[in-house]
Amino acid sequence: MNLEAVIDGLHSVGPSWEKKSALADEVGCIDAENAADIKALGAARLLQPTDFGGAQSTIEDHMRAVAVAGEYCMATSWCLAVWSAHGWMLAQMPIEGQHEIWSDPTNLISASIVPKTQFRQEGDDVIVSGRFGFGSGCDHAPWLSVGGLLPGEQPTPVICALPAEDVIIDHKSWDVIGLRGTGSKDLVIADEVAIPPHRVLRVTDTITRRAPGQLHYGGPLYTCPWRTTAILVLAAPVIGAAKAVVRRFQERLDDHFLVALADVQRHDPAAGYRLAESTAEIHAAELLLFDAAARLDQLGAADDVDPVVNASIIRDCGWGVRTLANAVDRLYEASGANAMRADEPIQRLWRDVSAARSHAILTWDHAANTYSKALLDSI
C-alpha cells in the first residue's frame, strides 16, 4: 500500500460516503460500509508498522489521505484520522500488546486518551474503570484505548488498550450539533478491568523516546513529538470539508435567487469575490498544514526536538484551522435562508467545521499561547 493507491481508492468510494453523510449526521454514526471501505483500502494503515503490513509512512502522507476523505464526508474523515492516529500511538506500546491488538492487521482502534481519570496499579497490571468521553468511531473499532493517571508524587499518564467487549458504549451520550456522524460517544468501564502490562503505554516514555515501540522501530515516524502529532492530525479533515463547501457553494449558484439582485447568485459579483477569497485562504491553509506535517516528520528524525520549531507546528495548525473555518463562514454567510434546511449539505459542513475549530487543541488561542511561550522562553 502507498499514498497514491490509498488516495485513488478514497476518490473511488468517496461519492458513496457523500450520499450517506446526511444519514450519519442523523443517526450519530458513520455507516459500517464506510469503515469496511477504509479497512479494504488500508487507509488507516499508513501509520501502522510494516511488521503488521502497514506502510509505516509519514505524518504528511496520513494528512494528505485524510484531507481527501474529508472532501466527501467529514465525519468519516475524522474517524479515519483518529483510527490511524490511535494506531500510531499504540505502535509505541510493548510489542506483545501490538501483536494482540493487530492479530487482525486491519483492526481499527478508537480511544479516549485525555488523562483525567485515576487508575491504580495492582502488581504489574493497571486497574481501569470509569467513563471516558469522545470515543470517535468507537462503533466500528474492535479495540478501544482509554487514558488515565497512575498516582504518585508525579502522576503518570498511561494509555490502556481493551477489547471492545470489555467496554460499554453509551449510545445516548452523543447528542451534539457538529461532527455528529463521528459517533464520539462515551466509553464506560463499569466494573474494574485489569490491563496487563503489555497493553499499557506510559506516555512519559514517549517524550524521552524510550517507549517499547520507539526502541523497536526507531525513527523517524514513531519518534515524532507525541502531543504535536496528536494535534496536527486532527486538522486534516477540515481541509477536505472546506473544499466540499466550495464545491457545494458553486453547485447552488444557479438555483440561489437573490431578491435584492433580482437574479441568481451566479451573476452577483460579491459571490465571486467570496469564492476568490475563500479558495485562496483554503489553498494557503492547505499548503501551510502540509508543510507543518513535513516539519513534524523532520523533527522525528532529529536528535533533539527544537521547542520553537515544535511550537511553530502547533501555531500553524491553529492558524490553518482558523483560516479554513473563516473561509467556510464566508461562503455559508452568503448561502441564504435555504442553506439552513436539514437536507442541505452546506449547513452540515458548516456545523462540522465549526465543531472542529472549537476543539480544545485546535483553537487559535491554544496555538498562539503555545508558540508565544516557546518563543519567549528561547530568548
C-alpha positions as CSV (number, residue, x, y, z in Angstrom):
1,M,0.0,0.0,0.0
2,N,1.1,3.6,-0.7
3,L,-0.3,7.1,-0.5
4,E,-1.2,7.2,-4.2
5,A,-3.1,3.9,-4.1
6,V,-5.0,5.0,-0.9
7,I,-6.0,8.4,-2.4
8,D,-7.2,6.7,-5.7
9,G,-9.3,4.4,-3.5
10,L,-10.7,7.2,-1.5
11,H,-11.8,9.0,-4.6
12,S,-13.4,5.8,-5.8
13,V,-15.5,5.2,-2.7
14,G,-15.9,8.9,-1.7
15,P,-19.1,9.6,-3.7
16,S,-20.9,6.8,-1.8
17,W,-19.8,8.3,1.5
18,E,-21.1,11.7,0.4
19,K,-24.5,10.2,-0.3
20,K,-24.6,8.6,3.2
21,S,-23.2,11.6,5.1
22,A,-26.7,13.1,5.9
23,L,-27.7,9.7,7.4
24,A,-24.5,9.6,9.5
25,D,-25.4,13.0,10.9
26,E,-28.9,11.9,11.7
27,V,-28.1,8.7,13.5
28,G,-24.8,9.9,15.0
29,C,-22.5,7.3,13.5
30,I,-21.0,6.7,10.1
31,D,-22.2,3.7,8.1
32,A,-20.5,0.3,8.7
33,E,-19.7,0.2,4.9
34,N,-17.6,3.3,5.3
35,A,-15.5,1.6,7.9
36,A,-15.3,-1.5,5.7
37,D,-14.1,0.6,2.8
38,I,-11.3,2.1,5.0
39,K,-10.2,-1.3,6.0
40,A,-10.3,-2.6,2.4
41,L,-8.2,0.4,1.2
42,G,-5.7,0.2,4.0
43,A,-6.4,3.9,4.5
44,A,-6.0,3.7,8.3
45,R,-2.7,1.8,7.9
46,L,-0.4,4.5,6.6
47,L,1.0,5.0,10.1
48,Q,0.9,1.3,11.0
49,P,4.3,-0.5,11.4
50,T,5.5,-2.6,8.5
51,D,5.7,-5.5,11.0
52,F,2.0,-5.8,10.6
53,G,1.8,-5.0,6.9
54,G,1.3,-1.3,7.4
55,A,3.0,1.4,5.3
56,Q,4.9,3.0,8.3
57,S,4.9,6.1,6.1
58,T,4.8,9.7,7.3
59,I,2.5,12.1,9.1
60,E,2.3,14.2,5.9
61,D,1.1,11.1,3.9
62,H,-1.5,10.4,6.6
63,M,-2.8,14.0,6.5
64,R,-3.0,14.1,2.7
65,A,-5.1,10.9,2.7
66,V,-7.4,12.2,5.5
67,A,-7.9,15.5,3.7
68,V,-9.1,13.7,0.6
69,A,-11.6,11.7,2.6
70,G,-12.9,15.0,4.1
71,E,-13.9,16.2,0.6
72,Y,-16.7,13.5,0.7
73,C,-17.7,13.1,4.4
74,M,-16.1,15.0,7.2
75,A,-17.3,12.6,9.8
76,T,-15.7,9.6,8.0
77,S,-12.6,11.6,7.5
78,W,-12.5,12.4,11.2
79,C,-12.9,8.8,12.1
80,L,-10.1,7.8,9.7
81,A,-7.9,10.4,11.3
82,V,-8.3,9.1,14.8
83,W,-8.2,5.4,13.9
84,S,-4.9,6.0,12.2
85,A,-3.5,8.3,14.9
86,H,-4.5,5.9,17.7
87,G,-2.8,3.1,15.9
88,W,0.3,5.3,15.7
89,M,0.1,5.7,19.4
90,L,-0.3,2.1,20.2
91,A,2.6,1.2,17.9
92,Q,4.7,2.7,20.7
93,M,3.5,0.2,23.4
94,P,5.1,-3.2,24.2
95,I,5.4,-5.4,21.1
96,E,3.4,-8.2,22.7
97,G,0.4,-5.9,23.0
98,Q,0.7,-4.8,19.4
99,H,0.6,-8.5,18.3
100,E,-2.5,-9.0,20.4
101,I,-4.3,-5.9,19.0
102,W,-3.2,-6.5,15.4
103,S,-3.9,-10.2,15.4
104,D,-6.1,-9.0,12.5
105,P,-3.8,-6.3,11.0
106,T,-6.8,-4.4,9.7
107,N,-8.3,-3.8,13.2
108,L,-9.4,-0.2,13.8
109,I,-8.6,1.4,17.2
110,S,-10.7,4.1,18.8
111,A,-9.7,5.9,22.0
112,S,-10.4,8.4,24.7
113,I,-7.0,9.4,25.9
114,V,-7.3,12.6,27.9
115,P,-5.8,11.6,31.2
116,K,-8.4,12.8,33.7
117,T,-9.4,9.6,35.4
118,Q,-7.4,8.0,38.2
119,F,-6.2,4.4,37.6
120,R,-4.4,2.3,40.1
121,Q,-1.5,-0.2,39.9
122,E,-2.0,-3.8,41.2
123,G,1.1,-5.8,40.7
124,D,2.1,-5.4,37.1
125,D,-1.5,-4.7,36.0
126,V,-3.2,-1.4,35.7
127,I,-6.8,-1.4,37.1
128,V,-9.1,0.6,34.9
129,S,-12.7,1.8,35.4
130,G,-14.8,4.9,34.7
131,R,-16.4,7.0,32.0
132,F,-14.3,8.3,29.1
133,G,-15.6,10.9,26.6
134,F,-15.3,11.5,22.9
135,G,-14.5,8.0,21.6
136,S,-14.7,8.9,17.9
137,G,-15.5,6.0,15.6
138,C,-15.9,3.6,18.6
139,D,-18.9,1.7,17.0
140,H,-16.6,0.2,14.4
141,A,-13.5,-0.5,16.4
142,P,-12.7,-3.9,18.0
143,W,-10.1,-2.3,20.2
144,L,-10.6,0.7,22.4
145,S,-8.0,2.7,24.4
146,V,-8.5,4.9,27.5
147,G,-6.2,7.3,29.1
148,G,-5.7,7.9,32.8
149,L,-3.3,8.7,35.6
150,L,-1.4,6.4,37.9
151,P,-1.0,8.0,41.3
152,G,2.4,9.1,42.6
153,E,4.4,12.2,43.5
154,Q,4.3,13.0,39.8
155,P,1.1,11.3,38.4
156,T,2.0,9.1,35.4
157,P,-0.3,9.3,32.3
158,V,-0.9,6.0,30.8
159,I,-3.0,4.7,27.8
160,C,-4.5,1.2,28.2
161,A,-5.9,-0.9,25.4
162,L,-9.0,-3.1,25.9
163,P,-11.0,-5.3,23.6
164,A,-14.4,-3.7,22.8
165,E,-16.3,-6.4,24.7
166,D,-14.8,-5.1,27.9
167,V,-16.3,-1.6,27.3
168,I,-19.9,-0.3,27.2
169,I,-20.6,2.3,24.6
170,D,-23.1,4.9,25.8
171,H,-25.1,5.5,22.6
172,K,-27.2,8.2,24.2
173,S,-24.2,10.3,25.2
174,W,-23.5,11.8,21.8
175,D,-26.1,14.5,21.2
176,V,-24.4,17.4,19.6
177,I,-24.8,19.9,16.8
178,G,-21.5,19.4,14.9
179,L,-19.4,16.3,13.9
180,R,-22.5,14.2,14.8
181,G,-21.6,11.5,12.4
182,T,-18.3,10.8,14.1
183,G,-20.1,8.9,16.9
184,S,-17.8,10.2,19.5
185,K,-19.6,8.5,22.3
186,D,-18.7,7.9,26.0
187,L,-16.9,4.7,26.7
188,V,-17.9,3.2,30.0
189,I,-16.0,0.6,32.0
190,A,-18.5,-0.1,34.8
191,D,-16.5,-2.9,36.6
192,E,-12.8,-2.7,37.2
193,V,-10.7,-4.3,34.4
194,A,-7.1,-5.4,34.9
195,I,-5.0,-4.4,32.0
196,P,-1.8,-6.5,31.6
197,P,1.5,-4.5,31.2
198,H,1.9,-5.4,27.6
199,R,-1.2,-3.4,26.8
200,V,-0.2,-0.3,28.8
201,L,1.7,2.6,27.3
202,R,3.4,5.1,29.7
203,V,3.1,8.3,27.9
204,T,6.1,9.9,29.6
205,D,8.3,7.2,28.0
206,T,7.4,8.6,24.5
207,I,8.8,12.0,25.4
208,T,12.2,10.5,26.1
209,R,11.9,8.2,23.1
210,R,12.1,5.2,25.4
211,A,8.7,3.7,24.8
212,P,9.0,0.0,23.7
213,G,7.7,0.6,20.2
214,Q,10.1,3.5,19.7
215,L,13.0,1.4,20.8
216,H,11.9,-1.5,18.5
217,Y,11.1,0.5,15.3
218,G,13.4,3.5,15.8
219,G,12.6,6.8,14.0
220,P,11.5,8.9,12.4
221,L,7.8,8.1,12.4
222,Y,7.3,6.9,16.0
223,T,9.7,9.5,17.4
224,C,7.7,12.5,16.2
225,P,6.7,14.6,19.2
226,W,3.7,12.9,20.7
227,R,1.4,15.8,21.6
228,T,2.2,17.8,18.5
229,T,1.3,14.8,16.3
230,A,-2.0,14.3,18.2
231,I,-2.9,17.9,17.5
232,L,-1.8,18.2,13.8
233,V,-3.6,15.0,12.5
234,L,-7.0,16.4,13.5
235,A,-6.6,19.4,11.2
236,A,-6.7,17.3,8.0
237,P,-10.4,16.6,7.9
238,V,-11.1,20.4,7.9
239,I,-9.1,20.8,4.7
240,G,-11.3,18.4,2.8
241,A,-14.5,19.8,4.3
242,A,-13.6,23.3,3.3
243,K,-13.1,22.2,-0.3
244,A,-16.5,20.4,-0.1
245,V,-18.1,23.7,0.9
246,V,-16.6,25.5,-2.1
247,R,-18.0,22.8,-4.4
248,R,-21.4,23.0,-2.9
249,F,-21.5,26.8,-3.0
250,Q,-20.7,26.6,-6.7
251,E,-23.4,24.0,-7.3
252,R,-26.0,26.3,-5.7
253,L,-25.2,29.4,-7.7
254,D,-27.8,28.9,-10.4
255,D,-30.6,28.0,-8.0
256,H,-30.0,30.6,-5.3
257,F,-32.2,33.5,-6.3
258,L,-31.2,36.9,-4.8
259,V,-34.3,39.1,-4.3
260,A,-32.2,42.3,-4.0
261,L,-30.4,41.5,-7.2
262,A,-33.5,40.1,-9.0
263,D,-31.2,37.4,-10.4
264,V,-29.4,34.2,-9.4
265,Q,-26.3,34.3,-7.4
266,R,-24.0,33.4,-10.3
267,H,-24.4,36.9,-11.6
268,D,-23.6,38.6,-8.2
269,P,-20.0,40.0,-8.2
270,A,-19.9,39.7,-4.5
271,A,-20.3,35.9,-4.7
272,G,-17.3,35.8,-7.0
273,Y,-15.3,37.9,-4.5
274,R,-16.2,35.5,-1.7
275,L,-15.2,32.5,-3.8
276,A,-11.9,34.0,-4.7
277,E,-11.0,35.0,-1.1
278,S,-12.2,31.7,0.4
279,T,-10.4,29.5,-2.2
280,A,-7.2,31.5,-1.7
281,E,-7.4,31.0,2.1
282,I,-8.1,27.3,1.7
283,H,-5.1,26.9,-0.6
284,A,-2.9,28.8,1.7
285,A,-4.0,26.9,4.8
286,E,-3.6,23.6,3.0
287,L,0.0,24.4,2.0
288,L,0.9,25.5,5.5
289,L,-0.6,22.4,7.1
290,F,1.1,20.0,4.8
291,D,4.4,22.0,5.4
292,A,3.8,21.7,9.1
293,A,3.4,17.9,8.7
294,A,6.7,17.7,6.8
295,R,8.4,19.7,9.6
296,L,6.9,17.3,12.1
297,D,8.3,14.3,10.2
298,Q,11.7,16.1,10.2
299,L,11.5,16.5,14.0
300,G,11.0,12.8,14.3
301,A,14.4,12.3,12.6
302,A,16.2,14.9,14.6
303,D,18.4,14.0,17.6
304,D,16.9,16.8,19.6
305,V,13.5,18.5,19.3
306,D,13.8,22.2,18.8
307,P,11.0,23.6,21.1
308,V,10.4,26.6,19.0
309,V,10.1,24.6,15.8
310,N,7.8,22.2,17.6
311,A,5.6,25.0,18.8
312,S,5.6,26.6,15.4
313,I,3.9,23.5,14.1
314,I,1.1,23.8,16.7
315,R,0.9,27.6,15.8
316,D,0.5,26.8,12.1
317,C,-2.1,24.1,12.8
318,G,-4.2,26.6,14.8
319,W,-3.8,29.3,12.2
320,G,-4.6,26.9,9.4
321,V,-7.8,25.5,11.0
322,R,-9.0,29.1,11.9
323,T,-8.3,30.2,8.3
324,L,-10.2,27.2,6.8
325,A,-13.1,27.9,9.2
326,N,-13.2,31.6,8.2
327,A,-13.3,30.6,4.5
328,V,-16.3,28.3,5.2
329,D,-18.0,31.0,7.3
330,R,-17.7,33.5,4.4
331,L,-19.4,31.2,1.9
332,Y,-22.1,30.0,4.4
333,E,-22.9,33.6,5.2
334,A,-23.8,34.2,1.6
335,S,-25.8,30.9,1.1
336,G,-29.2,32.3,2.1
337,A,-32.0,31.0,4.2
338,N,-32.4,27.8,2.3
339,A,-29.0,26.8,3.4
340,M,-30.4,26.2,6.9
341,R,-32.6,23.3,5.7
342,A,-31.8,20.0,7.2
343,D,-31.4,18.4,3.8
344,E,-28.9,21.0,2.6
345,P,-25.3,19.7,2.8
346,I,-23.7,23.1,3.3
347,Q,-25.2,23.6,6.7
348,R,-23.9,20.3,7.9
349,L,-20.4,21.0,6.6
350,W,-20.5,24.4,8.3
351,R,-21.6,22.8,11.6
352,D,-18.8,20.1,11.3
353,V,-16.1,22.7,10.6
354,S,-17.3,24.9,13.4
355,A,-17.2,22.0,15.8
356,A,-13.7,21.1,14.7
357,R,-12.4,24.6,15.1
358,S,-13.6,24.7,18.7
359,H,-11.7,21.5,19.7
360,A,-9.6,22.4,22.7
361,I,-6.3,21.6,20.9
362,L,-7.2,23.2,17.5
363,T,-8.2,26.7,18.7
364,W,-6.1,29.6,17.8
365,D,-5.9,30.7,21.4
366,H,-4.2,27.4,22.3
367,A,-1.9,27.6,19.3
368,A,-0.9,31.2,19.8
369,N,-0.2,30.7,23.6
370,T,1.9,27.6,22.9
371,Y,4.0,29.3,20.3
372,S,4.5,32.6,22.1
373,K,5.5,30.9,25.3
374,A,8.1,28.7,23.5
375,L,9.4,31.7,21.6
376,L,9.8,34.0,24.6
377,D,11.3,31.2,26.7
378,S,14.0,30.8,24.0
379,I,15.1,34.5,24.2
